[in-house]
Amino acid sequence: MKNVLRLSAIGLLVTGAGAGALTVGADYWKKHHQPRLRMAHVVQGPIVSVVNATGKVQPVRTITVGSFVSGPIDTSVPLANFNQEVAKGELLCKIDPRIHKANLDRDQATLASRIAEVDRAMAQLQHAELDMERITKLGERDKTFIADTEKDKFHFTVLKTRAEVALAQAGVKVAESALTYSQAQMDYCEIRAPESGIIINRKIEPGQTLAAQFTTPELFVIAYNLRERIDVLASVDEADIGLIRQAQQKTLPVTFTVDAYSDLLFEGRVEELRINSTTTQNVVTYPVIVAAANPELKLLPGMTASLSFEVDQRADAIKIPNAALRFFPTPKQVRPQDRHLVEGTNDPSTSEDDRETGGASSLSAADRNTLRKQRNRRHVWVSDGELLRAIEVVTGLSDSQYTELVQGQLAPGDELVTGILPPLPFGSSP
């Protein structure tokens, strides 16, 4: 009898221990396989919305300086060099003027000769007019003193001499024009800067001979006003060009960086929005000119700039992590009341944006417009026991990390689900 009681007690103990171990094991198994949530907090602070683009640094205006006359470069005059800052009217180089000086001297002599011809013709005209005057007076005293044919000779001599005077005067004008041309050719031997700026390219060498008969040789390229202002030519996607126009109207700043000075942040403003679009691989972009100061000449033509156009800002906003807006759970992770929001997809990586616009290509323009107006109405997820609960929110501005909360039952400090962590290794503590 005692043995039976002993065996019964032992059996009860074993049964109880087995039931306890099974309960503990089931609880461990449940906790081990329960999804672990990645969380992030709702915060409060400023938010700035930007549009990013890339662009090329370029001068406001480049001036190509050429030569109108031909000839070898005069080596006695210093030749302007690369990166040299020049003032308006400053001598850059000089073409050997000897041939043009000879032409100028010849035309000056020709002009003097034409002026002398005018003086000679005037003297002949005066002599002819005096002869005509004397013959006329003698004819008035005695009409038979000279025949009419003789009178005609004196008359036509006067007319002929007057014509010679006019011809000589015209010759003076021709000589003056030739002299002006030669003087201009002589002046063009001195190549001077048309505007103040910096020489960014020099295309000639000392002693080189220029031939300007057919095309104008290019000698220098001057970047105008490079220290006071430099432009960045940015290419902005057509989807963002409306925001850029609003930013220009509000005179919002533009910040950008260049690889040469990665630790410096440059600032500019939207100077011009051009309407000549460019299409590359079915992507339409518009050129936007950003003006920036360049007093230290750190920004050089040709540099690649990474720009951020500030399009709007809020000084104090409640901000939702962008990862929380991208998170989309599976139906089994959501409480029954909210499963209608996630049913219809088994891909947890599909965002709410993709799910809402997946069939937009089959919608009419009006329906697509309505859908886009409602795209700021979203859902975020919070932990509700072992399941997730949806909270509807209306969003506003966005930056790289956060999105403005316009409407919704959230407060700073609230935790939102941003993802599902991988399961723990077997044997580790949950």
Secondary structure, DSSP 8 states (H G I E B T S, - for coil): -HHHHHHHHHHHHHHHHHHHHHHHHHHHHHHHHS-EEEEEE-EEEEEEEEEEEEEEEEESEEEEEE-SS-EEB-TTS----TT-EE-TT-EEEEB--HHHHHHHHHHHHHHHHHHHHHHHHHHHHHHHHHHHHHHHHHHHH-TTSS-HHHHHHHHHHHHHHHHHHHHHHHHHHHHHHHHHHHHHHHHTTEEE-SS-EEEEEE---TT-EE--SSS--EEEEEEETTTT-EEEEEEEEGGGHHHHHHHHHTT-EEEEEEGGGTT--EEEEEEEE----EEETTEEEEEEEEEE--TT--S-TT-EEEEEEEEEEEEEEEEEEHHHHH----GGGB-GGGGGGTTT---TT--HHHHHHTTGGGS-HHHHHHHHHTTTEEEEEEEETTEEEEEEEEEEEE-SSEEEEEEES--TT-EEEEEEE----TTS--
